[in-house]
Amino acid sequence: MGLLGAGLFLPHRLVAAPPSASRRRFLFLFCDGGWDTGCVFTPLSHIPDAGIEADAATGSVSGITFVDHPERPSVRSFLTEHGGQTCILNGIQVKSITHERCRRLILTGKGEDGDDWPSILAGHASLDTLMPHLILDGPVYTSRYTDTIVRVGDEKQLSDLLSGEALEKSETPILLPSLAAEALEDAFVAARAGARGDTFGEGYREMLSRVEILKNSDNLSLPAASIGCERDLVADCSVAFDAFSQDLTRCAMLRYRGWCAEGWDTHQDLSLQSINFEGLFSDLTEIMADLQSRSAYGGGALADEVTIVVFSEMGRAPQLNSWAGKDHWTYTSAMLLGSGIRGGQVIGGLSDSGQGLPVDPVGGERSEVGVHLEPHHLGATLLSMGDVDPAEYMESPLPIDAVFL
């Protein structure tokens, strides 16, 4: 049976998107394992007994205060070029020190049930978005928007579904129709959709044409790419940008595990944090150059439509442990850059005890009567940027308005 006859890629919404729906797209880049914000985002010189690297210094570029180090030149070079588009949120408390719970908290604001920010944003994508939330690698938490999720798979699973090879590889004997019969099936479905002549029919016919674009696209290479022992982050982002520029996707999730996929969970080898951050910011420089060279689906620059969210599920304690590493910490940072972001600013920080400082959500400055940042503040901010009402998903939502351009 053909891909369309099998019922894959049915229109996931049967009503037109509201006129106010934003065209903004979101790239989520998850640094798995818990990064040490003191390596880049949060200078620690004011914290007693903090584990500070030799040769580390507080730097400032394009309005961004950061930790400068000769072993991480890509951080300075990236901020020099893109700091004006970058906003850093420091002192976000995830209220846990276990990886899985922290992943859920940072992505949903809830410890148990809850839809994650990219799934919600994808659930509000336009009718003709074929793969609303494209998972190249990384976590997803949703029950309400499972129909928006398309996971590529590390072993060509999605590519095999599109080509039909998944059926041929099945251990269960399957009698496949001839190409002629498959074409007749697809033509029949298309004709029935066209005969309806209503919103559903038009949406379905558009979906059929977009499936064919996806199946035959020479500009969308879906299999995962690797460089030696680690996944190729730049190549993954290129796939996401291809999908954005063809209006196939609203959100994409990627994961960066660092050098040789060793991750960021450095209880005993703190030097790996520095290596990972250098690799991350070196890749981000290439990723931004790629994004800025792209055109959007409806014309104009793709960079004007894409917001990039770089985050980790937790941070690491300011002090060294007995193995010269750093243990889990409930405070982390997030870096937002690109479309809709008021760049050149750092919002929030850490106190003398390494805890998050309160901030004024409107102006972004530190304030004793401000709010302590938590994941739901990040979520409300992102949903608002995507023209989604955060009140539908959380009680008393409070976006950080200072982030908005």
C-alpha positions in Angstrom: 0.0 0.0 0.0 1.3 3.5 -0.8 2.4 5.9 1.9 -0.8 7.9 1.6 -3.1 4.9 1.4 -1.5 3.6 4.6 -2.8 6.7 6.4 0.6 8.3 7.3 0.9 12.1 7.4 -2.9 12.8 7.7 -3.6 16.5 8.2 -3.2 17.0 12.0 -5.5 20.0 12.2 -8.7 20.4 10.2 -9.1 24.1 10.7 -7.2 27.0 9.3 -4.6 28.6 11.4 -5.8 31.9 13.0 -4.9 35.1 11.2 -2.6 36.1 14.0 -0.5 32.9 14.0 3.2 33.7 13.9 5.5 32.3 11.3 8.3 32.1 13.8 10.1 28.8 14.0 12.2 27.4 16.9 15.3 25.3 17.0 15.9 23.7 20.4 19.5 22.6 21.0 19.7 20.5 24.1 23.1 20.0 25.9 22.6 16.7 27.6 24.0 16.0 31.1 24.1 19.3 32.9 26.5 22.0 31.8 28.8 24.1 34.1 27.4 27.6 33.7 30.5 28.9 35.4 32.6 28.1 32.3 30.8 30.6 30.2 27.5 32.2 31.4 28.0 32.9 35.1 31.3 34.4 36.4 31.9 32.8 39.9 34.6 35.1 41.4 32.1 36.5 44.0 31.2 33.0 45.3 33.4 31.8 48.2 35.5 28.6 47.4 34.2 28.5 43.9 36.1 26.2 41.5 37.5 28.7 39.0 39.8 27.7 36.2 43.3 29.2 36.0 43.4 31.9 33.4 39.6 32.5 33.5 38.5 36.1 33.4 35.3 38.0 33.2 34.8 39.4 29.7 32.2 41.6 28.0 31.4 41.6 24.4 28.3 43.2 22.6 26.7 43.8 26.0 27.1 40.2 27.1 29.1 39.5 30.3 30.7 36.1 30.2 33.6 33.9 31.3 36.5 34.4 29.0 39.2 31.7 28.7 42.1 31.2 26.2 41.1 27.5 25.7 37.6 28.7 24.5 38.3 31.3 21.9 35.1 30.4 20.0 33.0 31.8 22.8 34.4 35.3 22.4 34.4 35.1 18.6 30.8 34.0 18.6 29.6 36.7 21.0 31.6 39.3 19.0 29.7 38.4 15.9 26.3 37.4 17.3 26.1 38.9 20.8 23.7 41.6 19.5 21.2 38.9 18.7 21.8 36.9 21.9 20.1 37.0 25.3 21.3 34.9 28.2 19.0 33.9 31.1 20.9 32.9 34.2 19.8 31.4 37.5 16.9 29.3 36.2 16.0 26.9 39.0 14.8 23.4 38.0 14.3 22.2 41.6 15.8 18.8 41.1 19.1 17.1 40.6 18.1 14.0 38.7 18.6 14.1 35.0 15.2 12.8 33.8 13.2 14.9 36.1 15.2 18.0 35.3 14.7 17.3 31.5 11.0 17.3 32.1 11.1 20.4 34.3 13.1 22.5 31.9 11.0 21.5 28.9 7.5 21.5 30.5 7.7 23.3 33.8 6.2 20.3 35.5 7.7 17.3 37.1 5.3 14.7 35.7 2.6 15.2 33.1 2.8 18.1 30.7 3.5 19.0 27.1 6.9 20.4 26.3 7.4 23.8 24.8 8.3 22.7 21.3 5.4 20.3 21.1 3.0 23.0 22.1 4.4 25.4 19.6 4.3 22.7 16.9 0.7 22.0 17.9 -0.2 25.5 16.9 1.6 25.3 13.5 -0.3 26.0 10.3 -2.4 23.3 8.7 0.1 22.6 5.9 3.1 22.0 8.1 3.9 18.4 7.3 6.3 17.7 10.2 5.4 20.2 12.9 7.9 19.0 15.5 10.9 17.3 13.9 13.1 15.3 16.4 16.5 14.8 15.0 17.9 13.8 18.4 16.8 14.6 21.9 13.8 14.3 24.4 10.2 15.0 23.8 7.3 15.0 26.4 3.7 15.3 25.2 0.3 13.7 25.3 -1.8 16.3 23.7 0.3 16.8 20.6 1.6 13.3 19.7 0.3 13.8 16.2 2.8 16.6 15.6 5.9 14.6 16.4 8.1 13.2 13.7 11.2 11.5 14.9 13.9 10.9 12.2 15.6 8.0 13.9 19.3 7.1 14.0 18.8 4.1 11.6 17.0 5.8 8.7 13.6 4.9 10.1 11.8 8.0 8.6 13.7 7.7 5.3 12.7 4.1 5.1 9.1 4.9 5.7 9.1 7.5 3.0 10.7 5.2 0.5 8.8 2.1 1.4 11.9 0.2 2.4 10.5 -0.1 5.9 7.9 -2.6 4.6 10.5 -4.5 2.6 12.7 -4.8 5.8 9.8 -6.1 7.9 10.2 -9.6 9.4 6.5 -10.2 8.7 5.9 -11.3 5.1 4.1 -8.5 3.3 2.8 -8.6 -0.2 3.5 -5.2 -1.7 1.3 -3.7 -4.5 2.9 -3.0 -7.8 4.0 0.6 -8.5 1.1 1.0 -10.9 -1.4 -0.1 -8.2 0.2 2.2 -5.6 -0.1 5.1 -8.0 -3.8 4.3 -8.5 -4.3 4.2 -4.8 -2.7 7.6 -4.3 -4.6 9.1 -7.3 -7.9 7.8 -5.8 -7.2 9.4 -2.4 -6.2 12.7 -4.1 -9.3 12.7 -6.2 -11.6 12.0 -3.3 -10.0 14.8 -1.3 -10.4 17.2 -4.3 -14.0 16.3 -4.8 -14.9 17.5 -1.3 -13.9 21.0 -2.2 -13.9 22.2 1.4 -11.2 23.1 3.9 -10.5 19.5 4.6 -10.2 18.5 1.0 -8.0 21.4 0.1 -5.8 20.8 3.1 -5.5 17.1 2.3 -4.6 17.8 -1.4 -1.9 20.2 -0.2 -0.7 17.6 2.3 -0.4 15.0 -0.5 1.7 17.3 -2.6 4.0 18.1 0.4 4.5 14.4 1.1 5.7 14.0 -2.5 8.0 17.0 -2.0 9.4 15.3 1.1 9.8 11.9 -0.6 11.5 13.4 -3.6 13.4 16.2 -2.1 17.1 16.5 -3.0 17.6 19.2 -0.4 16.5 17.2 2.7 18.9 14.5 3.7 17.3 12.8 6.7 19.7 10.1 7.9 21.9 11.1 10.9 25.4 12.4 10.1 28.4 11.8 12.3 31.9 13.1 12.6 34.1 10.4 14.0 32.7 9.4 17.4 30.1 12.1 17.7 27.1 13.4 15.9 27.5 16.2 13.4 25.6 19.1 15.1 26.2 21.5 12.1 24.7 18.9 9.7 21.7 18.3 12.0 21.0 22.0 12.0 21.3 22.1 8.3 18.6 19.5 8.0 16.4 21.5 10.4 17.0 24.6 8.3 16.1 22.7 5.1 12.8 21.7 6.7 12.2 25.3 7.9 12.9 26.8 4.5 10.5 24.4 2.8 7.8 25.1 5.4 7.7 21.5 6.5 8.5 22.1 10.2 7.9 24.7 12.9 10.1 23.3 15.7 13.2 21.0 15.6 14.9 19.3 18.5 18.6 18.5 18.5 21.0 17.2 21.1 24.6 18.1 21.6 26.6 15.5 23.7 29.9 17.2 23.4 33.3 15.7 22.6 33.0 12.1 21.4 29.4 12.1 22.7 30.7 11.9 26.3 28.0 14.3 27.5 28.2 17.1 30.1 27.8 15.1 33.3 31.4 15.8 34.6 31.6 14.6 38.2 35.3 13.8 37.7 36.6 15.5 34.6 35.8 19.2 34.7 38.1 19.8 31.7 35.5 18.2 29.5 33.2 21.1 30.1 35.7 23.5 28.6 36.2 21.2 25.5 32.4 20.9 25.1 31.8 24.6 25.3 34.5 25.3 22.8 33.0 22.7 20.4 29.5 24.1 21.0 30.3 27.7 20.2 32.5 26.8 17.3 29.6 24.8 15.8 27.2 27.7 16.6 29.3 30.0 14.6 28.9 27.7 11.6 25.3 27.2 12.3 24.5 30.9 12.3 26.4 31.4 9.1 24.3 28.7 7.5 21.1 30.1 8.8 21.9 33.6 7.6 22.5 32.3 4.0 19.0 30.8 3.8 15.8 32.1 2.3 12.4 31.5 3.9 9.6 29.6 2.3 7.5 32.7 1.5 10.5 34.9 0.6 12.8 37.0 2.8 15.5 35.7 5.1 15.0 32.5 7.1 17.1 34.1 9.9 14.2 36.5 10.4 11.9 33.6 11.3 14.1 31.3 13.4 14.7 31.5 17.2 17.4 29.3 18.6 17.1 28.0 22.2 20.3 26.5 23.6 19.9 24.9 27.1 20.8 22.1 29.5 18.6 20.3 32.0 20.7 21.5 35.0 23.8 23.2 36.1 26.8 22.2 38.2 27.7 23.3 41.7 30.1 26.3 42.0 32.5 24.3 44.3 34.7 21.4 43.2 34.1 18.0 44.7 36.8 15.6 46.0 37.4 14.3 42.4 38.1 17.8 41.0 34.8 17.7 39.2 31.4 19.4 40.0 28.2 17.8 41.1 24.6 18.5 40.0 23.1 21.9 40.8 19.5 23.1 40.5 20.4 26.3 38.8 21.1 26.5 35.0 21.2 29.0 32.1 19.5 29.2 28.7 20.8 31.1 25.7 18.2 32.6 23.2 19.3 34.1 19.9 17.8 35.1 16.6 14.3 36.1 15.6 12.4 38.2 18.1 15.2 38.3 20.7 16.4 41.6 22.2 20.0 40.8 22.2 23.1 42.2 23.9 21.9 41.4 27.4 22.2 39.0 30.3 19.1 38.6 32.5 19.5 37.1 36.0 22.6 35.8 37.8 23.8 33.9 40.8 24.1 35.0 44.4 27.1 34.6 46.7 25.7 31.1 47.5 25.3 30.2 43.8 21.5 30.6 43.8 19.4 32.5 41.3 18.9 36.2 41.8 15.4 37.8 41.3 14.8 39.9 38.2 12.3 42.4 37.0 10.5 40.5 34.1 9.7 43.7 32.3 13.1 45.5 32.3 15.3 42.4 32.9 17.4 44.1 35.6 18.0 42.5 39.0 15.4 43.5 41.6 14.8 42.5 45.2 11.0 42.5 44.4 11.4 40.6 41.2 10.8 37.0 40.3 13.2 34.0 40.7 13.4 32.4 37.2 12.0 28.9 36.8 11.3 26.8 33.7 7.7 28.0 33.4 9.0 31.6 32.9 11.1 30.3 30.0 8.1 28.4 28.6 5.8 31.4 28.9 8.3 33.5 27.1 8.7 31.0 24.2 5.0 30.4 23.8 4.3 34.1 23.8 7.0 34.5 21.1 5.1 31.9 19.0 1.7 33.6 19.4 0.5 30.9 21.8 -1.3 32.0 24.9 0.7 30.5 27.8 -2.4 30.7 30.1 -3.8 27.6 28.4 -0.8 25.6 29.7 0.1 27.1 33.1 -1.4 29.0 36.0 -0.5 32.6 36.3 2.0 32.6 33.3 4.6 35.3 33.4 6.7 35.8 30.3 10.0 37.6 30.6 9.1 40.6 28.5 12.7 41.9 28.6 13.6 39.1 26.2 11.3 40.4 23.4 12.7 42.6 20.7 
